[in-house]
Amino acid sequence: MAEQAWTAAELRVELARYHQELIAAENHRPSTIATYVQHPERFIAYLEGEYDPRQPQGRNAR
C-alpha cells in the first residue's frame, strides 16, 4: 500500500469540506460539530508547530 502524504493546507481544505458535510447532514448539534472540527484543527496546528499542548491553554509554540 502506497503511503499518502498531506500538507497542512490540504488537511485544512479537507477539514473545511468535512465541516460543511457535517452541517449539511443536519443531524448534529452545533456543539458536536464544533468538537469534531476543533480537535483536528488543533492537531494540524500542532503538526505545524503552532500549538504546544504542554503550554498553558496550548499557547503558541513559537
N, C-alpha and C positions, 0 to 999 in steps of 0.2 A: 504494500500500500504506500503510495507516494505521500510524503508529508506536505501539508499545505501551510504556507506562511502568510500571515496577515499583517498589514501595517496598522498602526493605531488609527490612522484616518479611515482605513477600510472598516475597522471594527466599529468606529463611531457611525459610519454610514449604515452598516447593518443593524446596529443597535437602534438607530433612529427608525429604520424600517420596521423592526420588531415592535418598537413603541407604538408606531402607527397601527400595526396589525392588532395589538392589544386593545387600543382604543376602538378600532373598527369592529372588533368582536362584540362589543357592548355587553360583555358578561363578566367584567371585572370592576371592582370598586376602584376609585381613583387612588386610594392608599395602596392597594395591591399593585397597581400599575407602577406607582412611584417606587415601590420596593423592587419590583422586577427590573426596573431601569436604573435606579440609583446605585445598586450594588455593582453591576457591570461597569458603570461609569467610573466608579471609584477604583475598580480593578484596572481599567485602562489607564487611569491617571497614575496608578502605582507602577504599571509597566513602563510608563514614560518618565518615571522619577519625579512626578508632580505630587505624589501623595505618599506620606510615610505613616503607616499605622502605629509606629512606635512613638510618634509625637502626640502631644495633647490635641484632641479633636482632629487628628490626622492632618495637621498643618502641612503646608507645602514642604517638600523635602529640600527644596533649594533655598 
